[in-house]
């Protein structure tokens, strides 16, 4: 019997999508590099429920620093099923107010292009810039007090 699947066996007919957590992970690497490792952005998967049949993926995107690895500032939480879109983003009220006229803390992105646009607005928001500057100042102050040579700015 022949295959009934209407896809090429070499996957040439399949659209390649970038998983949302990978998109965020790439941005994490950029921030860590830009701050010489002083500020660290991370994305971690977590589970809300452990019920059988829970088919939703949940990720938290957050900031920390090399000086305070146990501290984390949550930038946003992402939830999606397969397919990836629509996905939901939950984040701080101040960020939501700044980037979108939305009375709820939840944003919905219907495709990758919209997700990338919203992600860009979030990571460039005043709130996130203030958190990054504060964390960086703490690290720099610690380095100066301890006579460390690595007090370069970003």
C-alpha positions as CSV (number, residue, x, y, z in Angstrom):
1,X,0.0,0.0,0.0
2,X,1.2,3.6,-0.8
3,X,1.4,6.4,1.7
4,X,-1.8,8.5,1.9
5,X,0.1,11.5,3.4
6,X,0.1,14.5,1.2
7,X,3.6,15.5,2.1
8,X,7.0,14.9,0.5
9,X,9.0,12.3,2.3
10,X,12.0,14.6,2.3
11,X,9.9,17.2,4.2
12,X,10.3,19.8,1.4
13,X,6.5,20.5,1.5
14,X,6.6,21.2,5.2
15,X,6.8,24.8,6.4
16,X,9.6,25.3,8.9
17,X,8.5,27.3,12.0
18,X,10.8,28.5,14.7
19,X,9.4,27.4,18.1
20,X,8.6,30.5,20.3
21,X,11.0,29.4,23.1
22,X,13.8,29.3,20.5
23,X,13.0,32.8,19.3
24,X,13.2,34.0,23.0
25,X,16.4,31.9,23.6
26,X,18.1,33.7,20.7
27,X,17.3,37.0,22.3
28,X,18.5,35.7,25.7
29,X,21.9,35.1,24.1
30,X,22.1,38.6,22.6
31,X,21.5,40.2,26.0
32,X,24.0,38.1,27.8
33,X,26.6,38.9,25.1
34,X,25.8,42.6,25.1
35,X,26.3,42.8,28.9
36,X,29.4,40.7,28.9
37,X,27.6,38.1,30.9
38,X,26.7,40.4,33.8
39,X,23.0,40.3,33.0
40,X,21.6,36.9,32.0
41,X,18.3,36.4,30.3
42,X,16.8,32.8,30.4
43,X,13.8,30.9,29.3
44,X,12.7,27.8,31.2
45,X,9.9,25.4,30.6
46,X,7.5,24.7,33.5
47,X,4.2,22.9,34.1
48,X,1.1,24.4,35.6
49,X,-0.6,21.1,36.0
50,X,0.5,17.5,36.0
51,X,-2.9,16.2,34.8
52,X,-2.9,13.6,32.1
53,X,-3.8,15.1,28.8
54,X,-2.3,18.5,29.5
55,X,-1.1,19.3,26.1
56,X,0.0,22.9,26.7
57,X,3.6,24.1,26.9
58,X,4.5,26.8,29.4
59,X,7.7,28.9,29.4
60,X,9.0,31.7,31.7
61,X,11.3,34.3,30.3
62,X,13.3,36.1,33.0
63,X,16.3,38.2,33.9
64,X,19.0,37.4,36.5
65,X,22.6,38.3,36.9
66,X,25.9,36.5,37.5
67,X,26.2,38.3,40.9
68,X,22.7,37.2,42.0
69,X,21.9,33.9,40.4
70,X,19.0,33.2,42.8
71,X,17.2,36.5,41.9
72,X,14.9,36.5,38.9
73,X,12.7,39.2,37.4
74,X,10.0,37.6,35.3
75,X,9.6,39.3,32.0
76,X,6.8,37.1,30.7
77,X,5.2,33.7,30.6
78,X,4.3,32.1,27.3
79,X,1.8,29.3,26.8
80,X,1.0,27.4,23.6
81,X,-0.2,24.1,22.3
82,X,0.8,22.5,19.0
83,X,0.6,24.2,16.6
84,X,2.4,27.0,18.3
85,X,-0.1,29.7,17.4
86,X,-2.2,31.2,18.8
87,X,0.0,31.6,21.9
88,X,-0.6,33.6,25.0
89,X,1.7,35.9,26.8
90,X,1.3,37.0,30.4
91,X,3.4,39.8,31.8
92,X,3.7,42.7,34.2
93,X,0.8,45.3,34.2
94,X,3.2,48.2,33.6
95,X,4.6,46.5,30.5
96,X,1.1,45.7,29.1
97,X,0.0,49.3,29.7
98,X,3.1,50.7,27.9
99,X,3.0,48.4,24.8
100,X,-0.7,47.8,24.2
101,X,-4.1,49.2,25.0
102,X,-5.2,46.1,26.8
103,X,-6.9,46.0,30.2
104,X,-5.9,42.4,30.7
105,X,-2.4,41.0,31.5
106,X,-2.8,38.4,28.8
107,X,-1.8,39.0,25.1
108,X,-2.6,36.7,22.3
109,X,-0.3,36.3,19.3
110,X,-1.9,34.6,16.3
111,X,1.3,34.0,14.3
112,X,5.1,34.2,14.5
113,X,5.3,37.7,13.0
114,X,3.0,39.1,15.7
115,X,4.8,37.2,18.4
116,X,8.2,38.7,17.3
117,X,6.6,42.2,17.2
118,X,5.2,41.8,20.7
119,X,8.4,40.3,22.1
120,X,10.4,43.3,20.7
121,X,8.1,45.7,22.4
122,X,8.3,43.9,25.7
123,X,12.1,43.6,25.8
124,X,12.4,47.3,24.8
125,X,9.9,48.5,27.3
126,X,10.8,51.1,29.9
127,X,10.2,48.6,32.7
128,X,12.6,46.0,31.3
129,X,15.2,48.7,30.5
130,X,15.0,49.9,34.1
131,X,15.4,46.4,35.5
132,X,18.4,45.8,33.3
133,X,20.0,49.1,34.3
134,X,19.4,48.4,38.0
135,X,20.8,44.9,37.8
136,X,23.8,46.1,35.8
137,X,24.4,48.9,38.4
138,X,24.4,46.4,41.2
139,X,26.9,44.2,39.4
140,X,29.2,47.2,38.6
141,X,29.0,48.5,42.1
142,X,30.0,45.1,43.5
143,X,32.9,44.9,41.1
144,X,34.2,48.3,42.0
145,X,33.9,47.6,45.8
146,X,35.8,44.4,45.3
147,X,38.5,45.9,43.1
148,X,37.7,43.7,40.1
149,X,39.1,44.7,36.8
150,X,36.0,43.8,34.8
151,X,34.0,47.0,35.1
152,X,33.4,47.5,31.4
153,X,30.1,49.1,30.4
154,X,27.7,47.7,27.8
